[in-house]
Amino acid sequence: MSWSLRLHRRQCLAGGGALLAGAALGTARADPAGLYRRGNDADPETLDPHRSSTVAEAHILRDLYEGLLTIDNHGAIIPGVATAWRVSDDALTYTFSLRPEARWSNGDSVVAGDFVFALSRILAPATAAKYAEVLYPLRHARAVNRGDLPAEALGVTAPDPATLVIRLEQPTPYLLDLLTHHVALPVHPASVARYGDGFTRPGLLVSNGAYALSETVPNDRITLTRNPHFHAAAAVAIPRVAFLPTPDLASAVRRYAGGEIDSLADLPGDQMVSLKRRFGDQVVLGPALGLYALAINLRKAPFDDGRVRRALSLVIDREFLCDRLWCGTMNPAYSLCPPSLDHYADPPQLNGHDALPIDREEAARALLADAGFGTRPLALTYRFNTSDNNRNTALAIAEMWRGIGVETRLVYTDAKTHFAHLRDGGDFDVARMSWVADYADPQNFLFLLETGNDGLNPGHYANPAYDALLRRAAAERDVGGRAGLLRRAEALALTDLPWIPVMHTRSKALIAPRLTGYHPNLRNAAPTRFLRLDG
């Protein structure tokens, strides 16, 4: 669906106060068998952890699977299948001891070979995993993923069923964080061998986490039940959880108010004042490691012209978006990396970010004129996944661009279609991108723009100097020296602007009084196994 924009900026906020009209405020009603109705951002495209790439999928996978390490409801890294590990003096070899009581949901033992199988599978070229690059710190991972070396060359071995050894290309400060991510989750080898890509279907999916898959109803719910074979099953208080896709946030809030949903993982930003007034401390804000950005298709003229990209960035009023549309639940982004990351100093900033709005607009007009758009308008298509927040943001940005002679057509789809379109090389001019870091390290933002990382770099940015800085940083053992190289790489990306940073995210949730155990945290993780329903 699409429409042409002819809307004044202030109209983006019109009618906002009415979105909750008629919604009866009350506590969530109890369901039989202790069912936790968990609002989730979108319907998952896949439940294959090696092909997953969205936050909505990550929430479900965190309940279905357990990695060597995992994350608790405070965002802390805790033992998972591994109970202990040791690191070599050169920080290149990690040896993990696996718990003997770890089981798959069919009762099979979880053994070290299952992790060898899984890590080899996600890096196999045939898997075409969009997240494979995240595992490149593993020895020979890049070469295996590109088909230059066989899977057996990967630096992951199982000397016995209870021991897993991981060898690295270079010291990796964030490795333990990385091992909590879905790229490092195991899959059941026998199920994959028997069913192929169909192993994720209900009745076939064998998982090793606190929950097992019981039902999938597209665009309605994914229901999980407590896994009796899970090593900590006795401590899992909630017997069933249904993940409900909630892309229409206003509708989701009404369902929450009516007692149909117990928690929401996102809220309409322009309604925060009203939400706080209506729901009080049920509105929970927290830290996050996220970026809201606009990807530019560098393979299309005139978007391959840096002057055009710079002009589009200059006139985006990030403070207006954060304060008026998102009501303080987002922070203005003038960098790719948010502040306060581990192993990093304050990130570099976009040139001209501190200039007056009128001066930025004048500079943007001059850039467009130099690029050949002095007397004719620049026409572009802005693609985004639909939600109240994204729609209002798109309307506002398009209005800002209209002020410098840009004609914007907005194209929107559901999240699954939007991100699949971008990952699969679909055409676009400008597209909304969302990224939530998997660990608090600048590498997890900057790797997105490496040459060849097309699944996460849909605009096909390719700068040898940028790539070289990231390679040098990966090989640098001094933490300060590494930070300096990464900062230079980010400064280069902010000059080239393949992505226009718009906002850095904060987590925002609605938590029903009967749901306890939720704690906002930097990783925005709330595994169901650590939560409890009262009543």
KAZIVEN-V554233 format. One record per pair of residues at least 24 apart in sequence whose C-alpha atoms are under 8 Angstrom apart, sorted by the first residue. I is the first residue (numbers start at 1). J is the second residue. D is the distance in Angstrom with one decimal. If there is no record, write none. Layout:
# KAZIVEN-V554233
i = (I:I)
j = (J:J)
d = (D:D)
This chain:
# KAZIVEN-V554233
i = (1:1:1:2:2:2:2:3:3:3:4:4:4:5:5:5:5:5:5:5:6:7:7:8:9:9:9:9:12:12:12:12:13:13:13:16:16:17:17:19:20:20:20:23:23:23:24:24:24:25:25:25:25:26:26:26:27:27:27:27:27:27:28:28:28:28:28:28:28:28:28:28:29:29:30:33:33:34:34:34:34:35:35:35:35:35:36:36:36:36:36:36:36:37:37:37:37:37:37:37:37:38:38:38:38:38:38:38:38:39:39:39:39:39:39:39:39:39:39:40:40:40:40:40:40:40:41:41:41:41:41:42:42:42:42:42:42:42:43:43:43:43:43:43:43:43:44:45:46:47:48:49:49:49:49:50:50:50:50:50:50:50:51:51:51:51:51:51:52:52:52:52:53:53:55:58:59:59:59:60:61:62:62:62:63:63:63:63:63:63:64:64:64:64:64:64:64:64:65:65:65:65:65:65:65:66:66:66:66:66:67:67:67:67:67:67:67:68:68:68:68:68:68:69:69:69:70:70:71:71:71:72:72:72:72:73:73:73:73:73:73:73:73:73:74:74:74:74:74:74:75:75:75:75:75:75:77:77:77:81:90:91:91:91:92:92:92:92:92:93:93:93:93:94:94:94:95:95:95:95:96:96:96:97:97:97:98:98:98:99:100:101:102:102:102:103:103:103:103:104:104:104:104:104:104:104:105:105:105:105:105:105:105:105:105:106:106:107:110:111:111:112:112:112:112:112:112:113:113:113:113:114:114:114:114:115:115:115:115:115:116:116:116:117:117:117:118:118:118:118:118:119:119:119:119:120:120:122:124:130:130:130:131:131:131:132:133:134:134:135:137:137:137:137:138:138:138:138:139:139:139:140:170:170:170:171:171:172:174:174:174:177:177:178:178:181:210:210:219:219:220:220:221:235:236:236:237:237:237:237:237:238:238:238:238:238:241:247:247:247:247:248:248:248:249:249:250:262:262:262:262:263:263:263:263:263:264:264:264:265:265:265:265:266:266:266:266:267:267:267:268:268:268:269:269:269:269:269:270:270:270:270:270:271:271:272:272:273:282:282:282:282:282:283:283:283:283:284:284:284:284:284:285:285:285:285:285:285:286:286:286:286:286:286:286:287:287:287:287:287:287:287:287:288:288:288:288:288:288:288:288:289:289:289:289:289:289:289:289:289:290:290:290:290:290:290:290:290:291:291:291:291:291:291:291:291:291:291:291:291:292:292:292:292:292:292:292:292:292:293:293:293:293:293:293:293:293:294:294:294:294:294:294:294:294:295:295:295:295:295:295:295:295:295:296:296:296:296:296:296:296:297:297:297:297:297:297:297:298:298:298:298:299:299:300:303:305:306:306:307:307:307:307:308:308:308:309:309:309:310:310:310:311:311:311:311:311:312:312:313:314:314:314:314:314:314:315:315:315:315:315:315:316:316:316:316:317:317:317:318:318:321:321:322:325:325:325:326:329:329:329:329:330:330:330:330:331:331:331:331:332:332:332:333:333:333:333:334:334:334:335:335:335:336:336:336:336:336:337:337:337:338:341:341:341:342:342:342:343:343:343:343:343:344:344:344:344:345:347:347:348:348:348:349:349:350:350:351:361:364:365:377:377:377:378:378:378:379:379:379:379:380:380:380:380:380:380:381:381:381:381:381:381:381:382:382:382:382:382:382:382:382:382:383:383:383:383:383:383:383:383:383:384:384:384:384:384:384:384:385:385:385:385:385:385:385:385:386:386:386:386:422:422:423:423:423:423:424:425:425:425:438:439:442:443:446:446:446:459:461:466:466)
j = (411:412:413:409:410:411:412:409:410:411:408:409:410:395:398:399:407:408:409:410:399:395:399:399:395:396:399:400:325:392:395:396:270:325:392:270:271:271:274:250:250:253:254:254:257:258:254:257:258:257:258:278:279:257:258:259:257:258:259:512:513:514:256:257:258:259:260:261:262:512:513:514:259:260:535:239:240:238:239:240:533:238:239:240:241:242:238:240:241:242:261:262:533:241:242:243:244:260:261:262:263:241:242:243:244:261:262:263:264:243:244:245:246:252:261:262:263:264:265:243:244:245:246:264:265:266:245:246:247:265:266:244:245:246:247:414:415:416:218:219:220:221:244:245:415:416:416:416:200:200:200:182:183:185:187:121:122:127:129:131:182:183:122:127:128:129:130:131:129:130:131:182:130:131:436:182:525:526:527:243:182:182:209:527:209:210:211:527:528:529:207:208:209:210:211:212:213:224:185:186:207:208:209:210:211:185:186:208:209:210:179:180:181:182:184:185:186:96:98:179:180:184:185:176:179:180:179:180:180:525:527:525:526:527:530:517:518:519:521:525:526:527:530:531:518:519:520:521:525:526:521:522:523:524:525:526:176:177:180:110:171:170:171:172:167:168:169:170:171:165:166:167:168:165:166:167:163:164:165:166:163:164:165:162:163:164:162:163:164:162:162:231:208:230:231:208:229:230:231:188:206:207:208:209:229:230:206:207:208:209:212:227:228:229:230:206:229:229:208:161:162:158:160:161:162:163:164:157:158:161:164:186:187:188:189:164:184:185:186:187:156:157:158:186:187:189:184:185:186:187:189:156:183:184:186:151:154:183:151:423:455:456:183:455:456:183:453:183:444:183:168:169:170:172:166:167:168:169:167:168:169:169:474:475:477:475:477:474:439:440:441:438:439:438:439:438:236:529:244:245:244:245:245:529:529:530:529:530:531:532:533:528:529:531:532:533:528:386:387:414:415:386:387:388:387:388:388:511:512:514:515:509:510:511:512:515:509:510:511:507:508:509:510:507:508:509:510:508:509:510:326:388:389:325:326:327:329:389:324:325:326:327:389:326:327:326:327:327:509:510:511:512:513:508:509:510:511:508:509:510:511:520:329:506:507:508:509:520:506:507:508:520:521:522:524:505:506:507:520:521:522:523:524:436:505:506:507:521:522:523:524:338:436:437:440:504:505:506:522:523:338:434:435:436:437:504:505:506:333:336:337:338:434:435:436:501:502:503:504:505:432:433:434:435:501:502:503:504:505:432:433:434:499:500:501:502:503:430:431:432:433:499:500:501:502:430:431:432:433:458:459:498:499:500:429:430:431:459:498:499:500:428:429:430:458:459:460:498:459:460:461:498:459:460:429:429:371:496:497:367:368:370:371:367:368:371:497:498:500:364:367:497:363:364:365:367:368:364:401:500:352:353:360:361:363:364:357:360:361:364:400:401:397:400:401:502:357:397:400:502:503:393:396:503:389:392:393:389:505:506:507:508:503:504:505:506:503:504:505:506:502:503:504:501:502:503:504:501:502:503:490:494:501:445:446:490:494:501:442:445:446:504:440:441:442:440:441:442:441:442:479:480:483:441:442:480:483:483:487:490:487:490:491:491:494:494:495:495:404:404:404:405:406:407:405:406:407:406:407:408:409:406:407:408:409:429:430:408:409:410:411:428:429:430:408:409:410:411:428:429:430:431:432:410:411:412:418:428:429:430:431:432:410:411:412:413:418:431:432:412:413:414:415:417:418:419:432:412:413:414:415:455:458:454:455:456:458:455:454:455:458:523:523:486:486:486:489:490:498:498:492:493)
d = (5.9:5.9:6.9:7.0:5.5:4.4:6.4:6.0:5.7:6.9:6.6:4.7:6.3:7.2:7.1:7.6:7.8:6.2:6.2:7.1:7.7:7.4:6.7:6.4:7.4:5.4:5.8:7.6:8.0:5.6:6.7:6.5:7.2:7.1:7.8:6.9:6.5:7.0:7.0:6.1:7.1:7.4:6.4:5.4:6.0:6.7:7.9:5.8:5.8:4.8:6.5:7.4:7.7:5.8:6.5:6.5:7.3:7.8:5.9:6.4:6.6:7.5:7.0:7.5:7.1:3.6:6.4:6.6:5.8:6.2:7.7:7.2:5.0:7.0:6.4:7.2:7.4:6.4:6.3:6.5:7.1:7.3:6.9:4.9:5.5:7.0:7.2:6.2:4.6:6.1:8.0:6.5:7.3:6.1:5.0:6.4:6.9:7.3:5.0:5.3:7.1:6.8:5.9:4.9:5.9:6.3:5.9:5.3:6.6:5.9:4.8:6.1:5.9:7.8:6.5:7.4:5.7:4.5:6.1:5.9:5.5:4.9:5.7:6.7:5.9:7.9:5.7:5.4:5.7:6.6:6.9:7.9:4.5:5.9:5.7:8.0:6.3:7.2:7.1:5.9:7.9:7.9:7.7:5.1:7.9:6.8:6.8:5.8:7.9:5.9:6.3:5.5:6.3:6.7:8.0:7.8:5.3:7.9:5.9:7.5:7.2:5.7:7.8:7.7:7.6:5.1:6.4:7.4:7.9:7.7:7.7:7.7:7.0:6.8:7.4:6.8:7.6:8.0:7.5:7.4:7.1:7.6:7.6:6.4:6.0:5.9:5.7:6.1:6.4:7.3:5.8:6.6:4.7:6.3:5.0:5.8:7.2:7.9:6.6:7.3:5.6:5.0:3.9:7.2:7.7:6.4:7.5:6.0:4.8:7.8:6.7:6.0:7.8:7.9:6.4:4.8:6.5:8.0:7.8:6.5:7.1:7.9:7.7:7.3:6.1:5.3:7.7:4.8:6.7:7.1:7.7:7.2:7.0:6.6:7.0:7.1:6.4:6.1:7.9:6.1:4.7:6.1:6.1:7.8:7.9:5.6:7.0:5.8:7.5:7.6:5.4:6.5:5.6:7.0:5.9:7.8:7.9:7.2:7.6:8.0:7.6:7.9:5.4:7.9:5.6:5.0:7.1:6.1:5.6:7.0:5.8:4.5:6.4:5.8:5.2:6.5:7.0:5.8:4.5:6.5:5.7:5.1:6.3:5.8:4.9:6.7:4.9:6.1:7.6:7.2:7.0:5.9:7.7:6.8:5.5:6.1:5.8:6.0:6.8:7.6:6.5:5.6:4.3:7.7:6.6:7.2:5.6:5.4:5.7:7.8:6.6:5.9:7.3:5.6:7.1:6.5:7.5:6.0:7.6:4.9:6.1:5.5:7.1:5.0:5.8:5.8:5.3:7.7:5.8:6.5:7.9:6.1:6.9:6.8:6.5:7.8:7.8:7.5:5.3:7.8:6.0:6.3:7.0:7.8:7.9:6.8:7.5:7.1:5.1:5.8:7.8:7.9:7.8:6.5:7.6:5.8:7.2:7.2:7.0:7.8:5.2:7.0:6.9:7.8:7.9:7.3:7.4:7.7:7.9:7.5:5.6:5.6:6.8:6.8:7.2:6.1:4.4:5.8:5.7:4.5:4.5:7.2:6.9:5.9:7.8:7.8:6.6:7.8:6.9:7.9:7.0:7.4:5.7:6.9:6.7:6.6:7.2:6.3:8.0:6.5:6.0:6.5:6.7:7.6:4.9:6.8:6.8:7.6:7.0:5.7:7.7:7.3:7.0:7.1:5.9:6.7:7.7:7.0:5.4:7.6:7.8:7.8:5.4:6.4:6.5:6.2:7.1:6.4:5.2:7.9:7.0:7.0:5.3:4.7:6.0:8.0:5.3:5.1:6.8:7.9:6.7:4.9:7.1:7.4:5.6:5.4:7.8:6.3:6.4:7.6:7.5:6.1:5.5:6.0:3.8:5.8:6.6:6.0:6.8:4.5:4.9:5.8:7.2:7.8:7.5:7.5:6.0:7.2:8.0:5.4:5.1:6.2:7.0:7.2:5.8:4.8:6.7:5.7:5.2:6.2:7.2:7.3:7.6:7.0:5.6:4.5:6.5:7.0:6.0:5.0:6.4:5.0:6.2:7.3:8.0:8.0:5.2:5.8:7.0:6.0:4.9:8.0:7.6:7.8:6.0:4.8:5.6:7.2:4.8:6.2:6.2:7.1:5.5:5.4:7.2:7.5:6.7:7.5:6.5:6.9:7.7:7.3:5.4:4.1:6.0:5.6:4.8:7.3:7.9:7.0:7.7:7.7:5.8:5.2:6.4:7.2:7.6:6.0:4.6:5.9:7.4:6.1:4.9:6.7:6.4:5.7:5.0:6.0:7.0:6.0:5.1:6.3:6.2:5.4:4.4:5.1:6.9:6.3:5.4:4.7:5.6:5.4:5.0:6.6:7.3:5.7:5.2:6.3:6.2:7.3:6.1:6.2:4.4:6.5:6.1:4.8:6.7:5.4:5.6:6.0:7.8:6.4:5.3:6.4:7.1:4.1:7.1:7.7:5.4:6.4:6.6:7.1:7.1:7.2:7.4:7.3:7.4:6.4:7.3:5.3:6.6:7.7:6.5:6.7:5.9:6.8:6.4:7.8:7.9:7.2:7.6:7.0:7.4:4.2:7.1:6.0:6.5:7.2:6.8:6.1:7.6:7.6:5.6:6.9:7.8:6.2:7.3:6.1:5.6:6.9:6.3:6.8:6.3:6.3:7.6:7.7:7.8:7.9:7.5:6.2:6.9:6.8:7.7:7.4:7.7:7.2:7.2:7.4:7.1:5.7:7.6:7.2:6.2:5.8:4.9:5.6:5.5:5.1:6.4:7.7:6.4:4.6:6.2:5.6:5.0:4.3:5.5:6.1:7.0:7.9:7.9:7.0:6.1:6.9:7.6:7.2:7.7:5.8:6.2:6.2:7.8:6.4:5.2:5.6:6.6:5.5:5.3:7.6:6.3:7.7:6.5:7.6:6.4:7.3:6.8:7.8:5.2:7.0:6.5:7.7:6.8:7.0:5.8:7.5:7.5:5.9:7.4:7.8:7.0:7.2:5.8:5.3:5.6:6.6:6.6:4.8:6.1:5.8:4.6:6.0:7.9:7.5:6.4:5.2:6.4:6.1:7.4:5.7:4.7:5.8:6.9:6.9:5.5:6.2:6.7:6.1:4.9:6.1:7.6:6.5:4.8:5.6:7.6:6.0:4.7:5.7:7.9:6.9:7.7:6.2:4.6:6.3:7.8:6.5:5.0:6.8:6.7:5.8:5.0:5.4:5.1:5.2:4.8:8.0:5.5:7.9:7.5:5.6:5.8:5.6:6.8:7.5:5.7:7.0:4.5:6.5:6.4:7.0:7.8:7.9:6.5:7.5:7.6:7.3:7.4:7.8:7.8:6.8:6.9:6.0:6.8:7.4)
